[in-house]
Amino acid sequence: MTIGQAKAVEDDLGKKRQNLELYQRSLEQELIAEQTTMNEELYKKITDYLKDYAQQKELQIVLKYNPSSDVLYGGASVDITQDVIQGLNTAYSLDNTKAKADSTASKKK
């Protein structure tokens, strides 16, 4: 291999590396956009459920409790976490069952 051929191969590899890096950045941006969309959909589902839950239980406010929140203490009598998780899981199961039934019905047509 001549020096000129080696230089051409090196230049070609450099261009391929640049193209690969651009493609990788593009995929990362797509992934971030998809994650953002999924997080927004999840947040909406949870807040919609909490609105219904709060109306049914006649709650005026639902607070999150974690070390970074402004709530310093929450007693067990006001902790609705398990009830909300169970309700969200039930709603999720119903949505999945309905989606499967809809897809099965459309395949039979």
Backbone as XML, in Angstrom:
<?xml version="1.0"?>
<chain id="A" units="angstrom">
  <residue number="1" name="MET">
    <atom name="N" x="0.854" y="-1.161" z="0.000"/>
    <atom name="CA" x="0.000" y="0.000" z="0.000"/>
    <atom name="C" x="0.907" y="1.232" z="0.000"/>
  </residue>
  <residue number="2" name="THR">
    <atom name="N" x="0.584" y="2.138" z="-0.902"/>
    <atom name="CA" x="1.375" y="3.358" z="-1.002"/>
    <atom name="C" x="0.938" y="4.350" z="0.062"/>
  </residue>
  <residue number="3" name="ILE">
    <atom name="N" x="1.732" y="5.375" z="0.221"/>
    <atom name="CA" x="1.403" y="6.424" z="1.193"/>
    <atom name="C" x="0.094" y="7.099" z="0.803"/>
  </residue>
  <residue number="4" name="GLY">
    <atom name="N" x="-0.104" y="7.317" z="-0.485"/>
    <atom name="CA" x="-1.346" y="7.942" z="-0.964"/>
    <atom name="C" x="-2.556" y="7.077" z="-0.674"/>
  </residue>
  <residue number="5" name="GLN">
    <atom name="N" x="-2.432" y="5.769" z="-0.866"/>
    <atom name="CA" x="-3.538" y="4.852" z="-0.582"/>
    <atom name="C" x="-3.827" y="4.809" z="0.922"/>
  </residue>
  <residue number="6" name="ALA">
    <atom name="N" x="-2.786" y="4.790" z="1.708"/>
    <atom name="CA" x="-2.960" y="4.785" z="3.169"/>
    <atom name="C" x="-3.666" y="6.057" z="3.627"/>
  </residue>
  <residue number="7" name="LYS">
    <atom name="N" x="-3.286" y="7.170" z="3.038"/>
    <atom name="CA" x="-3.931" y="8.461" z="3.373"/>
    <atom name="C" x="-5.406" y="8.424" z="2.983"/>
  </residue>
  <residue number="8" name="ALA">
    <atom name="N" x="-5.716" y="7.864" z="1.821"/>
    <atom name="CA" x="-7.103" y="7.782" z="1.366"/>
    <atom name="C" x="-7.931" y="6.894" z="2.308"/>
  </residue>
  <residue number="9" name="VAL">
    <atom name="N" x="-7.370" y="5.764" z="2.728"/>
    <atom name="CA" x="-8.067" y="4.869" z="3.659"/>
    <atom name="C" x="-8.280" y="5.573" z="4.993"/>
  </residue>
  <residue number="10" name="GLU">
    <atom name="N" x="-7.278" y="6.280" z="5.457"/>
    <atom name="CA" x="-7.384" y="7.017" z="6.723"/>
    <atom name="C" x="-8.462" y="8.090" z="6.640"/>
  </residue>
  <residue number="11" name="ASP">
    <atom name="N" x="-8.491" y="8.827" z="5.526"/>
    <atom name="CA" x="-9.524" y="9.855" z="5.335"/>
    <atom name="C" x="-10.915" y="9.228" z="5.301"/>
  </residue>
  <residue number="12" name="ASP">
    <atom name="N" x="-11.039" y="8.100" z="4.620"/>
    <atom name="CA" x="-12.326" y="7.405" z="4.535"/>
    <atom name="C" x="-12.793" y="6.949" z="5.912"/>
  </residue>
  <residue number="13" name="LEU">
    <atom name="N" x="-11.867" y="6.400" z="6.685"/>
    <atom name="CA" x="-12.211" y="5.973" z="8.049"/>
    <atom name="C" x="-12.614" y="7.163" z="8.917"/>
  </residue>
  <residue number="14" name="GLY">
    <atom name="N" x="-11.939" y="8.278" z="8.739"/>
    <atom name="CA" x="-12.292" y="9.493" z="9.488"/>
    <atom name="C" x="-13.706" y="9.955" z="9.161"/>
  </residue>
  <residue number="15" name="LYS">
    <atom name="N" x="-14.073" y="9.909" z="7.878"/>
    <atom name="CA" x="-15.428" y="10.310" z="7.470"/>
    <atom name="C" x="-16.465" y="9.340" z="8.024"/>
  </residue>
  <residue number="16" name="LYS">
    <atom name="N" x="-16.144" y="8.062" z="7.994"/>
    <atom name="CA" x="-17.071" y="7.065" z="8.543"/>
    <atom name="C" x="-17.262" y="7.260" z="10.036"/>
  </residue>
  <residue number="17" name="ARG">
    <atom name="N" x="-16.180" y="7.598" z="10.742"/>
    <atom name="CA" x="-16.260" y="7.849" z="12.182"/>
    <atom name="C" x="-17.165" y="9.060" z="12.454"/>
  </residue>
  <residue number="18" name="GLN">
    <atom name="N" x="-16.988" y="10.120" z="11.676"/>
    <atom name="CA" x="-17.823" y="11.312" z="11.835"/>
    <atom name="C" x="-19.284" y="10.987" z="11.572"/>
  </residue>
  <residue number="19" name="ASN">
    <atom name="N" x="-19.550" y="10.233" z="10.515"/>
    <atom name="CA" x="-20.933" y="9.851" z="10.197"/>
    <atom name="C" x="-21.533" y="9.012" z="11.317"/>
  </residue>
  <residue number="20" name="LEU">
    <atom name="N" x="-20.748" y="8.101" z="11.861"/>
    <atom name="CA" x="-21.219" y="7.270" z="12.965"/>
    <atom name="C" x="-21.539" y="8.119" z="14.193"/>
  </residue>
  <residue number="21" name="GLU">
    <atom name="N" x="-20.684" y="9.084" z="14.501"/>
    <atom name="CA" x="-20.921" y="9.960" z="15.646"/>
    <atom name="C" x="-22.175" y="10.808" z="15.440"/>
  </residue>
  <residue number="22" name="LEU">
    <atom name="N" x="-22.390" y="11.306" z="14.231"/>
    <atom name="CA" x="-23.608" y="12.062" z="13.937"/>
    <atom name="C" x="-24.844" y="11.183" z="14.088"/>
  </residue>
  <residue number="23" name="TYR">
    <atom name="N" x="-24.758" y="9.971" z="13.588"/>
    <atom name="CA" x="-25.878" y="9.039" z="13.691"/>
    <atom name="C" x="-26.170" y="8.708" z="15.154"/>
  </residue>
  <residue number="24" name="GLN">
    <atom name="N" x="-25.116" y="8.507" z="15.940"/>
    <atom name="CA" x="-25.283" y="8.211" z="17.364"/>
    <atom name="C" x="-25.966" y="9.377" z="18.081"/>
  </residue>
  <residue number="25" name="ARG">
    <atom name="N" x="-25.527" y="10.606" z="17.809"/>
    <atom name="CA" x="-26.160" y="11.786" z="18.418"/>
    <atom name="C" x="-27.622" y="11.887" z="18.014"/>
  </residue>
  <residue number="26" name="SER">
    <atom name="N" x="-27.899" y="11.590" z="16.758"/>
    <atom name="CA" x="-29.273" y="11.621" z="16.270"/>
    <atom name="C" x="-30.143" y="10.615" z="17.019"/>
  </residue>
  <residue number="27" name="LEU">
    <atom name="N" x="-29.624" y="9.398" z="17.204"/>
    <atom name="CA" x="-30.369" y="8.375" z="17.936"/>
    <atom name="C" x="-30.566" y="8.769" z="19.396"/>
  </residue>
  <residue number="28" name="GLU">
    <atom name="N" x="-29.564" y="9.366" z="19.996"/>
    <atom name="CA" x="-29.682" y="9.815" z="21.382"/>
    <atom name="C" x="-30.774" y="10.874" z="21.516"/>
  </residue>
  <residue number="29" name="GLN">
    <atom name="N" x="-30.837" y="11.789" z="20.564"/>
    <atom name="CA" x="-31.867" y="12.825" z="20.591"/>
    <atom name="C" x="-33.259" y="12.216" z="20.414"/>
  </residue>
  <residue number="30" name="GLU">
    <atom name="N" x="-33.377" y="11.222" z="19.526"/>
    <atom name="CA" x="-34.658" y="10.538" z="19.347"/>
    <atom name="C" x="-35.077" y="9.842" z="20.630"/>
  </residue>
  <residue number="31" name="LEU">
    <atom name="N" x="-34.119" y="9.186" z="21.284"/>
    <atom name="CA" x="-34.407" y="8.490" z="22.529"/>
    <atom name="C" x="-34.862" y="9.464" z="23.611"/>
  </residue>
  <residue number="32" name="ILE">
    <atom name="N" x="-34.183" y="10.577" z="23.720"/>
    <atom name="CA" x="-34.564" y="11.587" z="24.717"/>
    <atom name="C" x="-35.971" y="12.105" z="24.431"/>
  </residue>
  <residue number="33" name="ALA">
    <atom name="N" x="-36.278" y="12.355" z="23.170"/>
    <atom name="CA" x="-37.615" y="12.837" z="22.799"/>
    <atom name="C" x="-38.676" y="11.790" z="23.136"/>
  </residue>
  <residue number="34" name="GLU">
    <atom name="N" x="-38.380" y="10.527" z="22.859"/>
    <atom name="CA" x="-39.328" y="9.449" z="23.151"/>
    <atom name="C" x="-39.522" y="9.293" z="24.656"/>
  </residue>
  <residue number="35" name="GLN">
    <atom name="N" x="-38.442" y="9.382" z="25.418"/>
    <atom name="CA" x="-38.539" y="9.295" z="26.883"/>
    <atom name="C" x="-39.378" y="10.445" z="27.428"/>
  </residue>
  <residue number="36" name="THR">
    <atom name="N" x="-39.164" y="11.633" z="26.903"/>
    <atom name="CA" x="-39.920" y="12.803" z="27.347"/>
    <atom name="C" x="-41.407" y="12.604" z="27.077"/>
  </residue>
  <residue number="37" name="THR">
    <atom name="N" x="-41.734" y="12.125" z="25.889"/>
    <atom name="CA" x="-43.135" y="11.882" z="25.539"/>
    <atom name="C" x="-43.751" y="10.840" z="26.461"/>
  </residue>
  <residue number="38" name="MET">
    <atom name="N" x="-43.026" y="9.754" z="26.706"/>
    <atom name="CA" x="-43.546" y="8.703" z="27.579"/>
    <atom name="C" x="-43.730" y="9.210" z="29.011"/>
  </residue>
  <residue number="39" name="ASN">
    <atom name="N" x="-42.790" y="10.009" z="29.497"/>
    <atom name="CA" x="-42.907" y="10.569" z="30.844"/>
    <atom name="C" x="-44.104" y="11.507" z="30.947"/>
  </residue>
  <residue number="40" name="GLU">
    <atom name="N" x="-44.333" y="12.308" z="29.902"/>
    <atom name="CA" x="-45.476" y="13.220" z="29.901"/>
    <atom name="C" x="-46.786" y="12.434" z="29.899"/>
  </residue>
  <residue number="41" name="GLU">
    <atom name="N" x="-46.849" y="11.358" z="29.103"/>
    <atom name="CA" x="-48.054" y="10.522" z="29.067"/>
    <atom name="C" x="-48.294" y="9.860" z="30.423"/>
  </residue>
  <residue number="42" name="LEU">
    <atom name="N" x="-47.235" y="9.351" z="31.036"/>
    <atom name="CA" x="-47.347" y="8.722" z="32.347"/>
    <atom name="C" x="-47.800" y="9.733" z="33.396"/>
  </residue>
  <residue number="43" name="TYR">
    <atom name="N" x="-47.214" y="10.916" z="33.389"/>
    <atom name="CA" x="-47.589" y="11.963" z="34.342"/>
    <atom name="C" x="-49.063" y="12.316" z="34.179"/>
  </residue>
  <residue number="44" name="LYS">
    <atom name="N" x="-49.524" y="12.430" z="32.932"/>
    <atom name="CA" x="-50.930" y="12.759" z="32.673"/>
    <atom name="C" x="-51.855" y="11.660" z="33.191"/>
  </residue>
  <residue number="45" name="LYS">
    <atom name="N" x="-51.496" y="10.395" z="32.941"/>
    <atom name="CA" x="-52.321" y="9.289" z="33.432"/>
    <atom name="C" x="-52.406" y="9.303" z="34.952"/>
  </residue>
  <residue number="46" name="ILE">
    <atom name="N" x="-51.271" y="9.535" z="35.596"/>
    <atom name="CA" x="-51.261" y="9.545" z="37.065"/>
    <atom name="C" x="-52.067" y="10.719" z="37.605"/>
  </residue>
  <residue number="47" name="THR">
    <atom name="N" x="-51.870" y="11.905" z="37.047"/>
    <atom name="CA" x="-52.613" y="13.060" z="37.554"/>
    <atom name="C" x="-54.099" y="12.950" z="37.250"/>
  </residue>
  <residue number="48" name="ASP">
    <atom name="N" x="-54.468" y="12.388" z="36.104"/>
    <atom name="CA" x="-55.890" y="12.167" z="35.812"/>
    <atom name="C" x="-56.499" y="11.207" z="36.823"/>
  </residue>
  <residue number="49" name="TYR">
    <atom name="N" x="-55.765" y="10.126" z="37.127"/>
    <atom name="CA" x="-56.244" y="9.176" z="38.119"/>
    <atom name="C" x="-56.369" y="9.853" z="39.483"/>
  </residue>
  <residue number="50" name="LEU">
    <atom name="N" x="-55.365" y="10.646" z="39.864"/>
    <atom name="CA" x="-55.403" y="11.312" z="41.167"/>
    <atom name="C" x="-56.556" y="12.308" z="41.270"/>
  </residue>
  <residue number="51" name="LYS">
    <atom name="N" x="-56.892" y="12.964" z="40.176"/>
    <atom name="CA" x="-58.045" y="13.873" z="40.194"/>
    <atom name="C" x="-59.323" y="13.102" z="40.510"/>
  </residue>
  <residue number="52" name="ASP">
    <atom name="N" x="-59.522" y="11.967" z="39.823"/>
    <atom name="CA" x="-60.708" y="11.143" z="40.091"/>
    <atom name="C" x="-60.684" y="10.601" z="41.517"/>
  </residue>
  <residue number="53" name="TYR">
    <atom name="N" x="-59.527" y="10.128" z="41.943"/>
    <atom name="CA" x="-59.383" y="9.576" z="43.287"/>
    <atom name="C" x="-59.714" y="10.642" z="44.333"/>
  </residue>
  <residue number="54" name="ALA">
    <atom name="N" x="-59.171" y="11.825" z="44.145"/>
    <atom name="CA" x="-59.394" y="12.910" z="45.101"/>
    <atom name="C" x="-60.874" y="13.289" z="45.166"/>
  </residue>
  <residue number="55" name="GLN">
    <atom name="N" x="-61.543" y="13.306" z="44.023"/>
    <atom name="CA" x="-62.975" y="13.619" z="44.023"/>
    <atom name="C" x="-63.772" y="12.544" z="44.757"/>
  </residue>
  <residue number="56" name="GLN">
    <atom name="N" x="-63.446" y="11.272" z="44.505"/>
    <atom name="CA" x="-64.160" y="10.175" z="45.167"/>
    <atom name="C" x="-63.940" y="10.183" z="46.675"/>
  </residue>
  <residue number="57" name="LYS">
    <atom name="N" x="-62.747" y="10.512" z="47.110"/>
    <atom name="CA" x="-62.400" y="10.497" z="48.541"/>
    <atom name="C" x="-62.581" y="11.861" z="49.193"/>
  </residue>
  <residue number="58" name="GLU">
    <atom name="N" x="-63.080" y="12.828" z="48.409"/>
    <atom name="CA" x="-63.295" y="14.198" z="48.878"/>
    <atom name="C" x="-62.017" y="14.819" z="49.452"/>
  </residue>
  <residue number="59" name="LEU">
    <atom name="N" x="-60.940" y="14.651" z="48.736"/>
    <atom name="CA" x="-59.659" y="15.245" z="49.121"/>
    <atom name="C" x="-59.499" y="16.582" z="48.418"/>
  </residue>
  <residue number="60" name="GLN">
    <atom name="N" x="-58.935" y="17.549" z="49.102"/>
    <atom name="CA" x="-58.708" y="18.858" z="48.514"/>
    <atom name="C" x="-57.317" y="18.999" z="47.920"/>
  </residue>
  <residue number="61" name="ILE">
    <atom name="N" x="-56.398" y="18.175" z="48.405"/>
    <atom name="CA" x="-55.012" y="18.273" z="47.944"/>
    <atom name="C" x="-54.341" y="16.906" z="48.094"/>
  </residue>
  <residue number="62" name="VAL">
    <atom name="N" x="-53.459" y="16.604" z="47.177"/>
    <atom name="CA" x="-52.644" y="15.397" z="47.256"/>
    <atom name="C" x="-51.192" y="15.854" z="47.182"/>
  </residue>
  <residue number="63" name="LEU">
    <atom name="N" x="-50.425" y="15.508" z="48.206"/>
    <atom name="CA" x="-49.030" y="15.920" z="48.289"/>
    <atom name="C" x="-48.113" y="14.749" z="48.016"/>
  </residue>
  <residue number="64" name="LYS">
    <atom name="N" x="-46.958" y="15.032" z="47.471"/>
    <atom name="CA" x="-45.948" y="13.985" z="47.375"/>
    <atom name="C" x="-45.062" y="14.104" z="48.601"/>
  </residue>
  <residue number="65" name="TYR">
    <atom name="N" x="-44.618" y="12.974" z="49.076"/>
    <atom name="CA" x="-43.771" y="12.973" z="50.263"/>
    <atom name="C" x="-42.482" y="12.246" z="49.939"/>
  </residue>
  <residue number="66" name="ASN">
    <atom name="N" x="-41.399" y="12.983" z="49.939"/>
    <atom name="CA" x="-40.065" y="12.413" z="49.785"/>
    <atom name="C" x="-39.087" y="13.351" z="50.475"/>
  </residue>
  <residue number="67" name="PRO">
    <atom name="N" x="-37.841" y="12.968" z="50.616"/>
    <atom name="CA" x="-36.886" y="13.801" z="51.360"/>
    <atom name="C" x="-36.722" y="15.226" z="50.814"/>
  </residue>
  <residue number="68" name="SER">
    <atom name="N" x="-37.012" y="15.450" z="49.541"/>
    <atom name="CA" x="-36.833" y="16.794" z="48.999"/>
    <atom name="C" x="-38.110" y="17.634" z="49.029"/>
  </residue>
  <residue number="69" name="SER">
    <atom name="N" x="-39.229" y="17.061" z="49.506"/>
    <atom name="CA" x="-40.475" y="17.825" z="49.531"/>
    <atom name="C" x="-40.538" y="18.726" z="50.770"/>
  </residue>
  <residue number="70" name="ASP">
    <atom name="N" x="-41.505" y="19.611" z="50.768"/>
    <atom name="CA" x="-41.688" y="20.515" z="51.904"/>
    <atom name="C" x="-42.473" y="19.865" z="53.038"/>
  </residue>
  <residue number="71" name="VAL">
    <atom name="N" x="-42.982" y="18.667" z="52.817"/>
    <atom name="CA" x="-43.706" y="17.956" z="53.866"/>
    <atom name="C" x="-42.671" y="17.306" z="54.780"/>
  </residue>
  <residue number="72" name="LEU">
    <atom name="N" x="-42.702" y="17.659" z="56.043"/>
    <atom name="CA" x="-41.718" y="17.135" z="56.983"/>
    <atom name="C" x="-42.148" y="15.815" z="57.600"/>
  </residue>
  <residue number="73" name="TYR">
    <atom name="N" x="-43.456" y="15.610" z="57.714"/>
    <atom name="CA" x="-43.949" y="14.365" z="58.280"/>
    <atom name="C" x="-45.334" y="14.098" z="57.719"/>
  </residue>
  <residue number="74" name="GLY">
    <atom name="N" x="-45.599" y="12.840" z="57.443"/>
    <atom name="CA" x="-46.929" y="12.417" z="57.012"/>
    <atom name="C" x="-47.284" y="11.140" z="57.731"/>
  </residue>
  <residue number="75" name="GLY">
    <atom name="N" x="-48.355" y="11.178" z="58.490"/>
    <atom name="CA" x="-48.774" y="10.000" z="59.243"/>
    <atom name="C" x="-49.401" y="8.951" z="58.338"/>
  </residue>
  <residue number="76" name="ALA">
    <atom name="N" x="-49.473" y="7.736" z="58.845"/>
    <atom name="CA" x="-50.018" y="6.616" z="58.074"/>
    <atom name="C" x="-51.475" y="6.846" z="57.683"/>
  </residue>
  <residue number="77" name="SER">
    <atom name="N" x="-52.211" y="7.583" z="58.496"/>
    <atom name="CA" x="-53.631" y="7.793" z="58.204"/>
    <atom name="C" x="-53.854" y="8.679" z="56.977"/>
  </residue>
  <residue number="78" name="VAL">
    <atom name="N" x="-52.855" y="9.454" z="56.584"/>
    <atom name="CA" x="-52.995" y="10.310" z="55.401"/>
    <atom name="C" x="-52.203" y="9.782" z="54.203"/>
  </residue>
  <residue number="79" name="ASP">
    <atom name="N" x="-51.539" y="8.661" z="54.385"/>
    <atom name="CA" x="-50.745" y="8.080" z="53.300"/>
    <atom name="C" x="-51.653" y="7.251" z="52.390"/>
  </residue>
  <residue number="80" name="ILE">
    <atom name="N" x="-51.865" y="7.720" z="51.160"/>
    <atom name="CA" x="-52.737" y="7.040" z="50.204"/>
    <atom name="C" x="-51.936" y="6.300" z="49.137"/>
  </residue>
  <residue number="81" name="THR">
    <atom name="N" x="-50.641" y="6.186" z="49.335"/>
    <atom name="CA" x="-49.750" y="5.621" z="48.314"/>
    <atom name="C" x="-50.193" y="4.241" z="47.843"/>
  </residue>
  <residue number="82" name="GLN">
    <atom name="N" x="-50.390" y="3.314" z="48.766"/>
    <atom name="CA" x="-50.742" y="1.941" z="48.367"/>
    <atom name="C" x="-52.094" y="1.894" z="47.663"/>
  </residue>
  <residue number="83" name="ASP">
    <atom name="N" x="-53.035" y="2.678" z="48.139"/>
    <atom name="CA" x="-54.356" y="2.739" z="47.515"/>
    <atom name="C" x="-54.248" y="3.269" z="46.083"/>
  </residue>
  <residue number="84" name="VAL">
    <atom name="N" x="-53.428" y="4.291" z="45.890"/>
    <atom name="CA" x="-53.236" y="4.879" z="44.562"/>
    <atom name="C" x="-52.511" y="3.893" z="43.644"/>
  </residue>
  <residue number="85" name="ILE">
    <atom name="N" x="-51.483" y="3.235" z="44.145"/>
    <atom name="CA" x="-50.754" y="2.253" z="43.334"/>
    <atom name="C" x="-51.691" y="1.123" z="42.897"/>
  </residue>
  <residue number="86" name="GLN">
    <atom name="N" x="-52.486" y="0.645" z="43.812"/>
    <atom name="CA" x="-53.423" y="-0.432" z="43.480"/>
    <atom name="C" x="-54.431" y="0.052" z="42.427"/>
  </residue>
  <residue number="87" name="GLY">
    <atom name="N" x="-54.932" y="1.253" z="42.586"/>
    <atom name="CA" x="-55.873" y="1.802" z="41.616"/>
    <atom name="C" x="-55.245" y="2.003" z="40.247"/>
  </residue>
  <residue number="88" name="LEU">
    <atom name="N" x="-54.016" y="2.515" z="40.215"/>
    <atom name="CA" x="-53.313" y="2.699" z="38.939"/>
    <atom name="C" x="-53.055" y="1.357" z="38.262"/>
  </residue>
  <residue number="89" name="ASN">
    <atom name="N" x="-52.660" y="0.352" z="39.042"/>
    <atom name="CA" x="-52.420" y="-0.977" z="38.476"/>
    <atom name="C" x="-53.702" y="-1.572" z="37.901"/>
  </residue>
  <residue number="90" name="THR">
    <atom name="N" x="-54.816" y="-1.376" z="38.588"/>
    <atom name="CA" x="-56.100" y="-1.865" z="38.092"/>
    <atom name="C" x="-56.471" y="-1.157" z="36.792"/>
  </residue>
  <residue number="91" name="ALA">
    <atom name="N" x="-56.310" y="0.156" z="36.773"/>
    <atom name="CA" x="-56.618" y="0.918" z="35.561"/>
    <atom name="C" x="-55.715" y="0.485" z="34.407"/>
  </residue>
  <residue number="92" name="TYR">
    <atom name="N" x="-54.449" y="0.239" z="34.691"/>
    <atom name="CA" x="-53.499" y="-0.211" z="33.667"/>
    <atom name="C" x="-53.914" y="-1.577" z="33.123"/>
  </residue>
  <residue number="93" name="SER">
    <atom name="N" x="-54.285" y="-2.475" z="34.013"/>
    <atom name="CA" x="-54.721" y="-3.810" z="33.583"/>
    <atom name="C" x="-55.964" y="-3.726" z="32.710"/>
  </residue>
  <residue number="94" name="LEU">
    <atom name="N" x="-56.909" y="-2.876" z="33.083"/>
    <atom name="CA" x="-58.123" y="-2.709" z="32.284"/>
    <atom name="C" x="-57.800" y="-2.133" z="30.916"/>
  </residue>
  <residue number="95" name="ASP">
    <atom name="N" x="-56.896" y="-1.155" z="30.859"/>
    <atom name="CA" x="-56.495" y="-0.567" z="29.578"/>
    <atom name="C" x="-55.837" y="-1.611" z="28.691"/>
  </residue>
  <residue number="96" name="ASN">
    <atom name="N" x="-54.963" y="-2.436" z="29.259"/>
    <atom name="CA" x="-54.278" y="-3.471" z="28.477"/>
    <atom name="C" x="-55.248" y="-4.539" z="27.997"/>
  </residue>
  <residue number="97" name="THR">
    <atom name="N" x="-56.184" y="-4.925" z="28.853"/>
    <atom name="CA" x="-57.183" y="-5.916" z="28.463"/>
    <atom name="C" x="-58.032" y="-5.377" z="27.324"/>
  </residue>
  <residue number="98" name="LYS">
    <atom name="N" x="-58.424" y="-4.124" z="27.430"/>
    <atom name="CA" x="-59.234" y="-3.495" z="26.388"/>
    <atom name="C" x="-58.438" y="-3.381" z="25.089"/>
  </residue>
  <residue number="99" name="ALA">
    <atom name="N" x="-57.176" y="-2.990" z="25.181"/>
    <atom name="CA" x="-56.336" y="-2.853" z="23.989"/>
    <atom name="C" x="-56.151" y="-4.203" z="23.305"/>
  </residue>
  <residue number="100" name="LYS">
    <atom name="N" x="-55.952" y="-5.268" z="24.076"/>
    <atom name="CA" x="-55.806" y="-6.603" z="23.496"/>
    <atom name="C" x="-57.095" y="-7.046" z="22.825"/>
  </residue>
  <residue number="101" name="ALA">
    <atom name="N" x="-58.236" y="-6.762" z="23.476"/>
    <atom name="CA" x="-59.528" y="-7.136" z="22.895"/>
    <atom name="C" x="-59.776" y="-6.363" z="21.604"/>
  </residue>
  <residue number="102" name="ASP">
    <atom name="N" x="-59.414" y="-5.085" z="21.585"/>
    <atom name="CA" x="-59.580" y="-4.268" z="20.384"/>
    <atom name="C" x="-58.709" y="-4.771" z="19.245"/>
  </residue>
  <residue number="103" name="SER">
    <atom name="N" x="-57.463" y="-5.146" z="19.550"/>
    <atom name="CA" x="-56.561" y="-5.630" z="18.495"/>
    <atom name="C" x="-57.019" y="-6.998" z="17.986"/>
  </residue>
  <residue number="104" name="THR">
    <atom name="N" x="-57.547" y="-7.841" z="18.877"/>
    <atom name="CA" x="-58.046" y="-9.140" z="18.453"/>
    <atom name="C" x="-59.274" y="-8.979" z="17.577"/>
  </residue>
  <residue number="105" name="ALA">
    <atom name="N" x="-60.165" y="-8.056" z="17.950"/>
    <atom name="CA" x="-61.380" y="-7.819" z="17.167"/>
    <atom name="C" x="-61.035" y="-7.271" z="15.782"/>
  </residue>
  <residue number="106" name="SER">
    <atom name="N" x="-60.056" y="-6.398" z="15.697"/>
    <atom name="CA" x="-59.692" y="-5.826" z="14.393"/>
    <atom name="C" x="-58.993" y="-6.859" z="13.515"/>
  </residue>
  <residue number="107" name="LYS">
    <atom name="N" x="-58.294" y="-7.827" z="14.109"/>
    <atom name="CA" x="-57.641" y="-8.887" z="13.316"/>
    <atom name="C" x="-58.674" y="-9.836" z="12.725"/>
  </residue>
  <residue number="108" name="LYS">
    <atom name="N" x="-59.785" y="-10.047" z="13.431"/>
    <atom name="CA" x="-60.819" y="-10.972" z="12.958"/>
    <atom name="C" x="-61.617" y="-10.390" z="11.798"/>
  </residue>
  <residue number="109" name="LYS">
    <atom name="N" x="-61.595" y="-9.082" z="11.640"/>
    <atom name="CA" x="-62.384" y="-8.446" z="10.573"/>
    <atom name="C" x="-61.805" y="-8.656" z="9.241"/>
  </residue>
</chain>
